[in-house]
Amino acid sequence: CVISISSTNILINLLIGKSKDDALNVINNYLKMINEEEYDKDVLKELLVFDDTSKQPSRIKCATLTANGIKKFLENN
């Protein structure tokens, strides 16, 4: 899925060099955006291109697959 690949690429590039807390902040804001909750736009930078993903429910899993995996890893380590 193009959305999965592109969101992974942008997310990974945005997380490189960030602390665990900062990375979780980015991921949590990204997931809030995808789920149409309040989020901090300044944190997401290039990830804002996925802002309309929630309007296509079939794409939500694609857009959040990597974010959910990294979040789970960071929270457990």
N, C-alpha and C positions, 0 to 999 in steps of 0.2 A: 504494500500500500504506500503510495507516494506520501501521504500525510504522516504515516508512521516513520518513514525514512527521513523526511525533511524535518519533522519535529525533533527526532532523535539527534540529528546533526546540529541543529540550532541549540537545543538544550545542552548537549555535551559541551559545545564551544562556549556557552555562557557559564557553565559550571566549572570549567577548568580554572584552577587557582583559587577557588573559593573555599572558605572554611566550611565545615559540616553545617553549622547553623545558617550561614549565608546560602548554602546550596539548598537546604530545606526550605528556606524562605522563598527562594525562586520557585522551587517545585510547588510549594503550597499555593503561592499566588497564581501560578500557571493552572493548577487544577481548579482553583476557584474561578478563574476566567472561563475555563472550558465548561464548568458547571453553572455558569451565569450567576456567580456570587460576587460580592464586592472584593476587589483586589487592587493592588498597587501597580499601576501601569508602568511607573518608573523602573521597577525591578525587572520587568519582563523584556524590555528592549525588542529584539527581533522576534521574540515569541508572540508578539502582538498580532502577527500575521494570521494566527490561528483563532483570533477573537470570534469569528463567525462559525467556528466548528460546531458549536452547540446547536446551530440551526439545522445541522445534518446529523441526527442521532446515530446513524450507522457509522459515522466517522469518529465518534467520541472515543471509542475503544482504541482505534488506531492512533489518535492524537495523544492518548494518555498512557499507552502501554509502557514506554520507557520511563516516563516520569514516575509512574506507580512502582516500577521495579527498583529504580534508584532510591526512591523515598523509603521503601521497605528495607533495602540494604542499609541505608544510612541510619535508620531508626533502630536497627538491630545490631549495629556495630559501633 
